[in-house]
Every structure is written in structure tokens, then in C-alpha cells.
């Protein structure tokens, strides 16, 4: 029989004591406060400390760059092209005036007109209003998460040591802690909802289901060291309504669900996600669709309508953009959730990219890689605004209503309001967009010819 040496026995005992102390601290300072929705203020102190460190590091980089005559910022940034809000007709008129000198009412095609379309094409390639919404925001200050940016070169030994210390803290301390919290939250969610699912329908089951979901989401929020500020909580979604929000990341769900009760909508998955979905639906009437059902718009609309008509069911949480946008703008809302006639509760979510980039570029990173990046960032800091409920006006169609809600969210969150479809992230530009420019030019030429004929 193998016997441990005294030294080995001492190491094992110390390791056991350390693990016990770690889990005790985890339970007392994170899990229990998360269950009761209280905070000791540790995360806010942590955030303020990080801000001071970032500020010092950025000032040191600026001073070092000045001493070594290094350019501080990248020579190319989004917005390099100054675009004036002028129409096609006005710009072609200016080109004709500076070129051939002919008036705009000339009915014939002018060769110089092609320069307008060439310039527009080059501008779009260099500063595409859509594509740049699917890449991470560029920061002017260093947050110690990267040393590969153009302006974050080697400056001094102290900065290098600070960066290395940050790597150790994030990967050797924060990452294991966050994985343990995430595992705890998910395990409790699956176990709790499964147990609650066996209870008979009634107030007791609804009460327990709500609080099990809320407790587990709050633990998962702690797993990201999320610091969330909620505004105007009196406008939080109510039963029988639809909550719509701008979409930056998959964690938008737990950000909102850690402050309220929602019924989720989504496609049925396999693996771990499928286990979680099957457990959740036992305790609460979430709306899950089979893969073959997702493309059936009428079936989806009918299921959503049936849900919101039952005032005892939780509000549905929907992200109408259909894809993640990089926290700078709001893109076109799909009209489906605005056609069913329910009260809409808009929510604006804005992340602070100084502490970690919450944007999920699904075409670049898989879910596992994305979660690893999130759990090795410093923190997730964001603000959530609950806007007053909105209903569809008699003279509005679903598209107009969706655009009105989108504009309200963009305005409150300080985001750019874009009309483009987020589906362009993976698809080619529709021919209709190209034809629209052709029609505008054709109308301008034909209209000028008709005016001359009448004269």
C-alpha cells in the first residue's frame, strides 16, 4: 500500500484547506449575495481600481510615444472619409459643373457621371457603413488586454510587467473562479427547473420557477464580473407583452434576465444547450422551435400570439435584429414580432468596451472561443434603459412600428440608427439595393428630358 511522505501529506492538507477556503469565500461573498440580489460593492471598487490603472497606463504610453517620436494612434480609422449629406442629383450637378460645364438639365448621358458612382463605390469599400458594424470597437486607451495594436508598442519595463501581471490575474485567478461560478449557475438552473417542473401548475410553481431562473442568472452574471446599471425600472416588461432590445452578445439574455422574468424564444439545440432548454421549459412556458419550424413565419407568429394573449405568461424576450451588432449601432428590426399586436417594451443596452469587448463576431469566433475571451476579460460593464411601453398606431404598418421602436432604442442608448439589414453580415447585397440607385439616376435623366420637351 502506497504511503504518503510527511511532505506530500502536508501538501495535500494545504491544498484541501485552500480549496475549502476558496469555496467558502465563493459561497459567502458571491453565490449567497447573488441568490438574494444584494451586493457588497466589491465589483464597483474593482472597476474604479481598473480605471485608475488604465488611465495611468495610457498616460505612460502617450509620454513614451512622445519621447520616441512614435505616432500614437493608427493613421487609418473609421470615419476617415468626410461625407456630406447630399443627394445624387446635387453631386452629379457639381461634377458636371466642374468638368464639362454643361447644365444638369442636359438630357443626354454624360461620361463624367460615372465618376459619381466610382467615388461612391470606393468610399463604400474603404468605409463601409455595414461591414464595420461587425468588428470590435477601436479603443484609444489601453485596457491591458492586448499588446498587438499599432500604438501599444513596448514603452517601458513597468508597463510590460503590468501587462504580464494582468495576464496572470485574468488567467490564473479570474478564469478558474468564473468557470466555477458558471458551472454552479448552470447546474443549479438545470437541477432547479427540473425539480420545479414536477410540481403541479399553480402559484407556487410559478413563484419558484421565477426565482430559480432569477437566482441562476444572477450567479451567471457574477461569473462574468458583470457590473450592470439599470435605469427606469418602473418600465420593466409586464406579462402579456414583448420585450425587444438591441443585440450585441448572447449574454444580453442573462443581463436582462438577472433583473426580471422572461420567456425565451429560440431554436431547439442539442448537447448541453438542449439539456438546459428541456429543463427550463419544464418549469416555465418558454417558446422553443424545431429547426424546420423556424422558417415558417406563420407558425412562429401564431405561437407568439398565443403566448402573449395569455396574460398569466411571462413577457417574451426578442432581439429583432437577428444577429449581433458591435455595440455602436442598431440595424433593421425584423417585422415579425411587431405584427402580432402586443404591447412592446423597448430596452436599450450599451456596453463599456474599456473593460472587455462583449460583441460576438460569430463569423470569426465559435461559442467556446467567445466565452473564453469573455471570461478572461477584466469585466463586463453595461447600462440598461427600460423605455416606456409602445403600441402600434392605427395608421402604422409593422415596418413603420418596428422603425419607431428601433429609433427610440438607438436614441436612448447613444447608438447609430441604421436602416440596413443585419443579414448582410453573411449575405450578399440584394439586387434591389443596386436597382434603387439605377432608378434614381434614370429618373433624373428621364425627368430632365421631359421637362425640356414641355418647354
C-alpha positions as CSV (number, residue, x, y, z in Angstrom):
1,X,0.0,0.0,0.0
2,X,1.4,3.4,-1.0
3,X,2.1,5.7,1.9
4,X,2.4,9.4,1.6
5,X,5.6,11.0,2.8
6,X,5.2,13.7,5.5
7,X,5.9,16.4,3.0
8,X,3.4,15.0,0.5
9,X,0.8,14.7,3.3
10,X,1.4,18.4,4.2
11,X,1.0,19.5,0.6
12,X,-2.3,17.5,0.3
13,X,-3.6,19.0,3.6
14,X,-2.7,22.6,2.5
15,X,-4.4,22.0,-0.9
16,X,-7.5,20.7,0.8
17,X,-7.6,23.7,3.2
18,X,-7.1,26.1,0.3
19,X,-9.9,24.6,-1.8
20,X,-12.2,24.7,1.3
21,X,-11.4,28.3,2.0
22,X,-11.9,29.2,-1.7
23,X,-15.3,27.6,-2.0
24,X,-16.3,29.1,1.4
25,X,-15.4,32.6,0.2
26,X,-17.2,31.9,-3.1
27,X,-20.3,30.9,-1.3
28,X,-20.3,33.7,1.2
29,X,-19.3,36.6,-1.0
30,X,-20.7,35.7,-4.4
31,X,-23.3,32.9,-4.5
32,X,-25.4,33.8,-1.5
33,X,-25.5,37.6,-2.3
34,X,-26.5,36.6,-5.9
35,X,-29.3,34.5,-4.6
36,X,-30.7,37.4,-2.6
37,X,-29.9,40.1,-5.2
38,X,-27.5,42.0,-2.9
39,X,-24.0,43.3,-3.4
40,X,-21.1,44.1,-1.1
41,X,-19.8,46.7,-3.6
42,X,-16.6,44.7,-4.3
43,X,-17.2,44.8,-8.1
44,X,-17.5,48.6,-8.1
45,X,-14.3,49.1,-6.1
46,X,-12.7,46.7,-8.6
47,X,-13.9,48.7,-11.5
48,X,-12.7,52.0,-10.1
49,X,-9.3,50.5,-9.4
50,X,-9.1,49.3,-13.0
51,X,-10.0,52.7,-14.4
52,X,-7.1,54.3,-12.4
53,X,-4.7,51.7,-13.8
54,X,-5.9,52.1,-17.3
55,X,-5.6,55.9,-17.0
56,X,-2.0,55.6,-15.7
57,X,-1.0,53.1,-18.4
58,X,-2.5,55.3,-21.2
59,X,-0.7,58.4,-19.9
60,X,2.6,56.5,-19.7
61,X,2.1,55.2,-23.3
62,X,1.4,58.8,-24.5
63,X,4.5,60.1,-22.8
64,X,6.7,57.3,-24.0
65,X,5.4,57.7,-27.6
66,X,6.1,61.4,-27.5
67,X,9.7,60.7,-26.2
68,X,10.4,58.2,-29.0
69,X,8.5,60.1,-31.7
70,X,6.2,57.2,-32.4
71,X,2.7,58.0,-33.9
72,X,0.3,57.5,-31.0
73,X,-2.8,56.4,-33.0
74,X,-3.4,54.5,-36.2
75,X,-3.2,56.6,-39.3
76,X,-6.4,55.0,-40.5
77,X,-9.6,55.0,-38.5
78,X,-13.2,54.6,-39.3
79,X,-14.6,57.9,-40.4
80,X,-11.6,58.9,-42.5
81,X,-13.9,59.9,-45.3
82,X,-15.9,63.1,-44.7
83,X,-19.4,62.5,-46.2
84,X,-21.8,65.4,-46.7
85,X,-25.5,64.6,-46.7
86,X,-26.1,65.5,-50.4
87,X,-28.3,63.8,-53.0
88,X,-27.3,62.0,-56.2
89,X,-28.7,64.9,-58.3
90,X,-26.7,67.6,-56.4
91,X,-23.4,65.7,-56.6
92,X,-23.7,64.9,-60.3
93,X,-24.6,68.6,-60.9
94,X,-21.4,69.6,-59.1
95,X,-19.3,67.1,-61.2
96,X,-20.8,68.4,-64.4
97,X,-20.2,72.0,-63.4
98,X,-16.5,71.3,-62.6
99,X,-16.0,69.1,-65.6
100,X,-17.7,69.8,-68.9
101,X,-19.6,72.9,-67.7
102,X,-22.9,71.6,-69.1
103,X,-26.1,72.2,-67.1
104,X,-27.8,69.4,-65.3
105,X,-30.9,69.6,-67.5
106,X,-28.9,68.2,-70.4
107,X,-30.9,65.1,-71.3
108,X,-28.0,63.0,-72.6
109,X,-25.8,60.8,-70.6
110,X,-22.5,62.5,-69.6
111,X,-19.4,60.4,-69.3
112,X,-18.4,62.4,-66.3
113,X,-21.5,61.0,-64.4
114,X,-19.7,57.7,-63.9
115,X,-17.2,59.4,-61.6
116,X,-20.0,59.8,-59.0
117,X,-20.7,56.0,-58.9
118,X,-16.9,55.2,-58.9
119,X,-16.3,57.5,-56.0
120,X,-19.3,56.1,-54.1
121,X,-18.0,52.6,-54.7
122,X,-14.5,53.4,-53.4
123,X,-16.0,55.2,-50.4
124,X,-18.1,52.1,-49.6
125,X,-15.1,49.8,-49.9
126,X,-12.9,52.0,-47.6
127,X,-15.5,53.0,-45.1
128,X,-18.4,50.5,-45.4
129,X,-21.3,51.6,-43.1
130,X,-22.4,48.0,-42.7
131,X,-19.3,45.8,-42.5
132,X,-17.6,47.9,-39.9
133,X,-20.5,47.2,-37.5
134,X,-19.3,43.6,-37.3
135,X,-15.8,44.3,-36.0
136,X,-14.7,45.2,-32.5
137,X,-14.7,48.9,-31.5
138,X,-11.3,50.5,-31.6
139,X,-10.1,51.9,-28.2
140,X,-7.9,54.9,-27.8
141,X,-6.9,53.9,-24.3
142,X,-5.0,50.7,-23.4
143,X,-7.0,48.2,-21.2
144,X,-4.1,45.8,-20.8
145,X,-6.0,43.1,-22.9
146,X,-3.8,43.4,-26.0
147,X,-0.3,44.4,-27.0
148,X,-0.8,44.0,-30.7
149,X,-2.4,47.3,-31.5
150,X,-0.5,49.8,-33.6
151,X,0.0,52.3,-30.7
152,X,0.6,49.8,-27.9
153,X,4.3,49.2,-28.5
154,X,7.0,48.5,-26.0
155,X,7.4,51.6,-23.9
156,X,8.9,50.6,-20.6
157,X,9.7,47.7,-18.3
158,X,7.0,48.8,-15.8
159,X,4.3,48.7,-18.5
160,X,5.4,45.2,-19.7
161,X,5.4,43.9,-16.1
162,X,2.0,45.4,-15.5
163,X,0.7,43.7,-18.7
164,X,2.2,40.3,-17.6
165,X,0.7,40.7,-14.1
166,X,-2.7,41.3,-15.7
167,X,-2.4,38.1,-17.7
168,X,-1.6,36.1,-14.6
169,X,-4.6,37.6,-12.7
170,X,-7.0,37.0,-15.6
171,X,-6.0,33.5,-16.5
172,X,-4.8,32.1,-13.2
173,X,-7.3,33.7,-10.7
174,X,-10.3,35.2,-12.5
175,X,-10.8,32.4,-15.1
176,X,-11.0,29.4,-12.7
177,X,-13.2,31.5,-10.4
178,X,-15.6,32.4,-13.2
179,X,-15.7,28.8,-14.6
180,X,-16.6,27.6,-11.1
181,X,-19.4,30.2,-10.9
182,X,-20.7,29.5,-14.4
183,X,-20.7,25.7,-13.6
184,X,-22.6,26.4,-10.4
185,X,-25.2,28.7,-12.1
186,X,-25.9,26.3,-15.0
187,X,-26.0,23.2,-12.7
188,X,-28.5,24.9,-10.3
189,X,-30.6,26.1,-13.3
190,X,-30.9,22.6,-14.7
191,X,-31.5,21.0,-11.3
192,X,-33.8,23.6,-10.0
193,X,-36.0,23.9,-13.1
194,X,-36.2,20.1,-13.4
195,X,-37.4,19.8,-9.8
196,X,-39.9,22.7,-10.1
197,X,-41.2,21.1,-13.3
198,X,-42.6,18.1,-11.3
199,X,-44.8,20.4,-9.2
200,X,-48.4,20.9,-10.2
201,X,-49.3,24.0,-12.1
202,X,-50.3,26.9,-9.8
203,X,-49.0,30.0,-8.0
204,X,-46.4,28.0,-6.0
205,X,-44.8,26.6,-9.2
206,X,-44.8,30.0,-10.9
207,X,-43.2,31.6,-7.9
208,X,-40.5,29.0,-7.6
209,X,-39.8,29.0,-11.3
210,X,-39.3,32.7,-11.5
211,X,-37.0,32.8,-8.5
212,X,-34.9,29.8,-9.6
213,X,-34.4,31.4,-13.0
214,X,-33.5,34.8,-11.4
215,X,-31.1,33.2,-8.9
216,X,-29.2,31.2,-11.5
217,X,-29.0,34.1,-14.0
218,X,-27.6,36.3,-11.2
219,X,-24.9,33.7,-10.4
220,X,-24.0,33.6,-14.2
221,X,-23.8,37.4,-14.2
222,X,-21.2,37.1,-11.4
223,X,-19.3,34.6,-13.5
224,X,-18.6,37.4,-15.9
225,X,-17.9,40.0,-13.2
226,X,-20.7,42.0,-14.8
227,X,-21.4,45.5,-13.4
228,X,-24.8,46.5,-14.7
229,X,-26.7,49.8,-14.1
230,X,-30.4,49.5,-14.7
231,X,-32.4,52.7,-15.4
232,X,-36.1,53.4,-15.2
233,X,-37.1,50.1,-13.7
234,X,-40.7,51.2,-13.5
235,X,-40.9,50.5,-17.2
236,X,-39.8,46.8,-17.0
237,X,-41.8,44.5,-19.2
238,X,-45.0,43.0,-17.9
239,X,-46.9,39.8,-18.6
240,X,-48.6,39.5,-22.0
241,X,-46.0,41.8,-23.7
242,X,-42.9,41.6,-25.8
243,X,-39.5,42.9,-24.7
244,X,-37.4,43.9,-27.7
245,X,-33.7,45.0,-27.3
246,X,-30.7,45.7,-29.4
247,X,-28.4,42.7,-29.7
248,X,-24.6,42.8,-29.0
249,X,-23.9,39.4,-27.4
250,X,-25.5,36.2,-26.3
251,X,-25.1,37.4,-22.8
252,X,-27.7,40.1,-23.4
253,X,-30.1,37.4,-22.3
254,X,-28.6,36.9,-18.8
255,X,-28.0,40.7,-18.5
256,X,-31.8,41.3,-18.8
257,X,-33.0,38.1,-17.1
258,X,-31.0,38.8,-14.0
259,X,-33.3,41.8,-13.3
260,X,-36.6,40.4,-14.4
261,X,-38.6,37.4,-15.6
262,X,-38.9,36.5,-19.2
263,X,-40.0,33.7,-21.5
264,X,-37.2,32.9,-24.0
265,X,-37.7,32.3,-27.7
266,X,-35.3,30.3,-29.8
267,X,-34.5,27.2,-31.8
268,X,-34.1,23.8,-30.1
269,X,-30.5,22.8,-29.8
270,X,-28.7,19.6,-29.0
271,X,-25.9,18.9,-26.5
272,X,-25.6,21.0,-23.3
273,X,-27.8,23.8,-24.6
274,X,-30.5,21.2,-25.4
275,X,-30.3,19.9,-21.8
276,X,-30.7,23.4,-20.4
277,X,-33.6,24.1,-22.8
278,X,-35.5,20.9,-21.9
279,X,-35.1,21.6,-18.2
280,X,-36.2,25.3,-18.4
281,X,-39.3,24.5,-20.4
282,X,-40.5,22.1,-17.7
283,X,-40.7,25.0,-15.2
284,X,-41.7,27.8,-17.4
285,X,-43.5,28.1,-20.8
286,X,-40.6,29.2,-23.0
287,X,-41.2,29.2,-26.7
288,X,-38.8,26.7,-28.5
289,X,-39.0,25.9,-32.2
290,X,-37.7,22.9,-34.1
291,X,-35.2,23.7,-36.9
292,X,-37.8,23.0,-39.5
293,X,-40.3,25.4,-37.8
294,X,-38.1,28.4,-37.6
295,X,-38.6,29.3,-41.3
296,X,-42.4,29.1,-41.1
297,X,-43.3,32.7,-40.4
298,X,-47.0,31.9,-39.9
299,X,-46.3,29.2,-37.4
300,X,-43.9,31.4,-35.4
301,X,-46.4,34.3,-35.4
302,X,-49.2,32.0,-34.2
303,X,-47.1,30.6,-31.4
304,X,-46.0,34.1,-30.2
305,X,-49.6,35.4,-30.5
306,X,-50.9,32.5,-28.4
307,X,-48.3,33.2,-25.7
308,X,-48.9,37.0,-25.4
309,X,-52.7,36.6,-25.3
310,X,-52.3,34.6,-22.1
311,X,-51.8,37.4,-19.5
312,X,-50.5,34.9,-17.0
313,X,-47.5,34.1,-19.0
314,X,-44.2,36.0,-18.8
315,X,-43.2,38.6,-21.4
316,X,-41.3,37.3,-24.4
317,X,-37.7,38.4,-24.8
318,X,-36.8,39.0,-28.5
319,X,-33.8,40.5,-30.3
320,X,-35.4,41.7,-33.6
321,X,-32.0,42.4,-35.4
322,X,-31.5,38.7,-35.7
323,X,-27.7,39.0,-35.3
324,X,-25.1,40.6,-33.0
325,X,-24.0,44.2,-33.8
326,X,-20.8,45.7,-32.4
327,X,-22.3,48.0,-29.7
328,X,-22.1,51.1,-31.9
329,X,-25.4,51.0,-33.8
330,X,-28.9,49.4,-34.2
331,X,-29.7,47.8,-37.5
332,X,-33.0,46.9,-39.2
333,X,-35.6,45.1,-36.9
334,X,-37.4,42.2,-38.4
335,X,-41.1,43.0,-38.6
336,X,-42.4,39.6,-37.3
337,X,-42.6,40.5,-33.6
338,X,-44.3,43.8,-34.4
339,X,-47.2,42.2,-36.4
340,X,-48.9,40.3,-33.6
341,X,-50.5,43.4,-31.9
342,X,-48.9,43.0,-28.4
343,X,-47.6,45.8,-26.3
344,X,-43.8,46.3,-26.9
345,X,-41.4,47.1,-24.2
346,X,-38.2,48.6,-25.7
347,X,-34.9,48.1,-23.9
348,X,-31.6,49.7,-24.8
349,X,-28.3,48.0,-23.8
350,X,-24.9,49.8,-24.1
351,X,-21.6,48.1,-23.1
352,X,-18.5,49.9,-21.9
353,X,-15.7,48.4,-24.1
354,X,-12.9,49.6,-21.8
355,X,-13.2,46.5,-19.6
356,X,-13.9,43.9,-22.3
357,X,-15.4,43.6,-25.7
358,X,-18.9,42.0,-25.4
359,X,-19.5,41.8,-29.1
360,X,-19.7,38.3,-30.5
361,X,-18.4,38.1,-34.1
362,X,-19.9,34.7,-34.8
363,X,-18.3,34.5,-38.3
364,X,-14.9,34.8,-36.6
365,X,-15.2,33.1,-33.2
366,X,-17.1,30.0,-32.1
367,X,-19.1,30.0,-28.9
368,X,-16.4,28.3,-26.8
369,X,-13.7,30.7,-28.0
370,X,-16.0,33.7,-27.4
371,X,-16.9,32.6,-23.9
372,X,-13.2,32.1,-23.1
373,X,-12.5,35.7,-24.4
374,X,-15.3,36.9,-22.2
375,X,-14.2,35.1,-19.1
376,X,-10.6,36.3,-19.5
377,X,-11.6,40.0,-19.9
378,X,-11.5,42.3,-16.9
379,X,-15.2,42.7,-16.5
380,X,-18.4,43.3,-18.4
381,X,-19.8,46.8,-17.7
382,X,-23.0,48.0,-19.2
383,X,-26.1,50.2,-18.8
384,X,-29.7,49.1,-19.4
385,X,-32.5,51.5,-20.1
386,X,-36.1,50.4,-19.8
387,X,-38.1,52.6,-22.2
388,X,-41.9,53.3,-21.8
389,X,-44.1,50.7,-23.5
390,X,-45.1,51.3,-27.1
391,X,-48.1,50.1,-29.1
392,X,-48.8,50.1,-32.8
393,X,-50.7,53.2,-34.0
394,X,-53.8,52.7,-36.3
395,X,-52.1,54.3,-39.3
396,X,-48.8,52.4,-38.9
397,X,-47.8,49.1,-40.6
398,X,-45.5,46.6,-38.9
399,X,-42.4,48.0,-40.6
400,X,-43.1,51.6,-39.5
401,X,-43.8,50.5,-35.9
402,X,-40.5,48.5,-35.9
403,X,-38.6,51.5,-37.1
404,X,-40.2,53.8,-34.5
405,X,-39.2,51.3,-31.7
406,X,-35.7,51.0,-33.2
407,X,-35.2,54.8,-33.3
408,X,-36.2,55.1,-29.7
409,X,-33.7,52.4,-28.6
410,X,-30.9,54.0,-30.7
411,X,-31.6,57.4,-29.3
412,X,-31.6,56.3,-25.6
413,X,-28.5,54.1,-26.0
414,X,-26.5,56.6,-27.9
415,X,-26.3,54.2,-30.9
416,X,-26.4,54.9,-34.6
417,X,-29.8,54.2,-36.2
418,X,-29.2,52.3,-39.4
419,X,-31.8,51.0,-42.0
420,X,-29.5,48.2,-43.2
421,X,-30.4,44.6,-42.6
422,X,-28.0,42.8,-40.2
423,X,-28.3,39.7,-42.5
424,X,-25.8,41.4,-44.8
425,X,-23.2,40.1,-42.3
426,X,-23.4,36.8,-44.1
427,X,-25.2,37.5,-47.3
428,X,-24.5,39.5,-50.5
429,X,-26.2,42.8,-51.1
430,X,-29.6,42.4,-52.6
431,X,-30.2,43.4,-56.2
432,X,-33.0,45.7,-55.0
433,X,-30.4,48.0,-53.4
434,X,-28.4,48.2,-56.6
435,X,-31.5,48.8,-58.7
436,X,-32.6,51.6,-56.4
437,X,-29.5,53.7,-57.4
438,X,-30.1,52.8,-61.0
439,X,-33.7,54.0,-60.8
440,X,-32.7,57.3,-59.1
441,X,-30.2,58.1,-61.9
442,X,-32.7,57.0,-64.6
443,X,-35.4,59.1,-63.1
444,X,-33.1,62.1,-63.0
445,X,-32.2,61.8,-66.7
446,X,-35.7,61.0,-67.9
447,X,-37.2,63.7,-65.8
448,X,-34.8,66.3,-67.3
449,X,-35.7,65.2,-70.8
450,X,-39.5,65.5,-70.1
451,X,-39.0,69.0,-68.7
452,X,-37.2,70.1,-71.8
453,X,-39.9,68.6,-74.1
454,X,-42.6,70.6,-72.3
455,X,-40.6,73.7,-72.6
